[in-house]
Amino acid sequence: MNILNQILLQSALMFFWSGSIVGILVGAAMLLKPEQLMRLNQQISRWICTEKIAVQFDCRRRVEPFIYRHHRLMGAAVLIGAVFVLHTFLFRYNLRFISTLIPKNYWWLSDALVTMLLIGSVLAALIGGIVLTKPSLLRDIETSANRWICTEHVSFWINSKHHFIEQFFFRYHRFFGALILTASLYVLVVLRYYLFCGEGEWGNL
């Protein structure tokens, strides 16, 4: 195991070990002082309203007038990009080099990806040619394909306070406190062995 991997692994284990100490404190507080823990949770909790951001996202933005106004430029750009992708994968695609980067059992994934890119490039070239020469042919398809999906109800539910999770945890605070305390103690003991007592065991992790 090289030095970088060892440092990253040890840092991750130290993070989880420190988190287990916090878990022990939280579990003990849920068992012994649930009211104080609830007040602490209310003090450190902060409500961030995303209503203004949601309003900005949940509105229509039409790009079609810009595309039709500059249809030659847009069509040429799409056509050139599609031709470049087709040329690359048809004439410059190094299958032997790509196969060395992909495990043997996953070669089908590269073939499927290349096939999807080729089909997408052909369709993009067709659309680019239409936009370049006669964009009005796409208006009927565009009108029938466009659908406006309003997310107002979803954003309203997300942008509202939900206390049922906290209430559920504090209602059964003894059970969750014991569960968190037991799990944190287990993680603390196991990671302490690997971090401070088993330095010679890094290669076996």
Buried (B, 14 or more C-beta within 10 A) or exposed (E): EEEEEEEEBBEEBEEBBEBBEEBBBBBBBBBEBBEEBBEEEEEEEEEEEEEEEBEEEEEEEEEEEEBBEEBEEBBBBBBEBBBEBBEEBEEEEEEEEBEEEBEEEEEEEBEEEBEEBBEEBEEBBEBBBBBBEEBEEBEEEEEEEEEEEEEEEEBEEEBEEEEEEEEEBBEEBEEBBEEBBEBBBEBBEBBBEBBEEEEEEBEEE
